[in-house]
């Protein structure tokens, strides 16, 4: 069995610790846990690892967030990954900071990265891990908020939250989406 785990984010040092880059941060943590380094490949930073006989491909798209679907579509086809073995890691304004929701499918919820994926693969029926970043912004400042760095108090707790997200990825690969949702939601 093989899986494709894709963390959404924006490339570049200025975006490194922004809320919108939580997908990249989770994948960095996860790959470090297995002592794997990302290499530049077509449409992103890529590596792979094995967990109990399962091949797990990791990708951080180097397209802009709003064009993530191009990378997802390319890598799904290249690796011959079924939609149910795809897991997208994404930030979510509708959840308080650190809260996580695992879903088997769903709408884009206003997230441009998910919208791009839905359009590119022609479906919204794929698993995703939504990581809450909260919504502490004034009306009209959503873009600034997601592209702003995590606050000091968020950074104090982020490693613990990312570690839990790492456990969600592992459970997804070993036990499937249903058991992962039951265990972590």
N, C-alpha and C positions, 0 to 999 in steps of 0.2 A: 504494500500500500504506500502511496505517496501523497504528500500534502503540500500546499502552497500557502504560506503565511505572508501576508503583505501588510506592512505598516505604512500608513499614510502620513505624509509630512511634506515639508518644503526643503529643498537642498540649499545649503549655504550656512556659513558660520553664524550669520545674524539671526537665523531662524532656529538654531540648535536647541535652545531651552524655551521655545515658545509653546503655548498650549496646543496649537495646531500640529505640533510635531510629536505628540505623545506616541503615535504609532512607530516612529523611528526610534524613540527612546526605549520603548518596550522591546523592539527587535534587537537593539544594541545590547540590552541587558541579557536577553535570551541567548544571543549568540556568544556573548562573553562567558556565560554559564557553561557552554559546551566548548569554549576555547576556539571559536571559529571567527575568522575575519572576513569582512565583506570585500569583494572585488568589484571593480567597475565593469559592468556588462551592458548590453543593449537595454536602454530604458531604465537603468537603475543599478543599485548596489546589491549584489547577490552573493549568497553562500548557501550551503546545504549541510545537513547533519543527519545522523541516524539516532532514532530513539526506539529501542527494543525492536529492531528490524524494520521500522518504518522510516522511509526517506522523507525528510522534512526540508523543503526548499523555503528560503527566506528572501524576501525582496523589499527594498526601500526604493520606490520609484524615483527617478531623477527628473521626471516631468514635473511641471507645476502641479499643485494640488488639484486644480480644476481640470487637468488632463490626465489624471491617474488611470482612467479607463484604458488608455492606449497601452500603458505598460501591463496592466492586469490582463487584458485580452491577448497581448503578445505572449506573455509567459504561460498563461493557461494553455494556449495552443502549442507552444514549444515543448512544454513538459507533459502535455496531454493530461491535464488535471481536470477532474470532474468538479462541477460547481459545489457539490456537497463536501469536497475535500479542500475547498478554498476557505480561508479565514482572513477577513479584513479587520485590521486594528485601526480604530478611528476615534477622534475626539467627539464629545457630545455635550453641547451647551445645555441640553434639557435635563442633565443629571448633575447632582452636586459633585464637587471635586472628589475624585477617588472612587466614586460609586461606579460599579461596572454592571453591564447588562450583556448577556450573550443571547444572540438571536439567530434563528435558523434562516430567516429571511426578513424583509421589511422594506419600508420606503427609504428614500434618501434623507428624510427628516430635515430638508433644507441644507444638507451638507453637499457642497459642490463636488467634492471628491467622490462621494457615493453616487451622485447624479451622473458623473462622468463614467463610472464603472457600469452602472445600470444601462446607460446608452450604448457603451462599447460592447458589452457581452450580451445585450438584449434581454436582460433579466434582472430582477431584484431578489431572486431566490438563491441566495448564497449566505453562508454563515458570516456573522460579524461580531466583534467584541467592541462594544461602545464603552469608552472610558470617559467618565464625567469630568468636565472642566468647569462646571458651574456657569452662572450667567450674571456675574456681578459687573454689569456695564450699563451705561446710560443708553437710552433709545438712540439708534443710529450709529452706535460705536461698536457694533458686533465685530467688524473686520479688525479694528484696532485691538479689541480684547483678545481674539484668537491668535493674533500675530504678536501679542505682547508676551514677555517672559513670565513664567510662573512667579507668583508672589513668594516672599520669604517663607511664610507659613506653609504654603503648598510645597515648597522645596524641602521643608523639614520632614514631610511625610511621603514624599514622592517615591522614594526607593521601596518602601514597604508596599505601596500600591502597585508599583511596577513588578515587584516580586510576585504579588498575587496574580497579576496579569500573565506572568510567565507560567505560573501553575495552570492557568486556564488554557494556555496554548498546549501545554503538555497533555492535559486531560483530554482536550479536543482530539489530539492525534492518537491517543491510546484508547479512548473510550467512546468517542463520537460526540456529536452535537447534543443529542438528547440527554445523555448522562452529564455532560458538561453544564447544560442549562439547569438541570435539577440540582447539581452540586453547588453552583456558584450564583444563581439568580436568587 
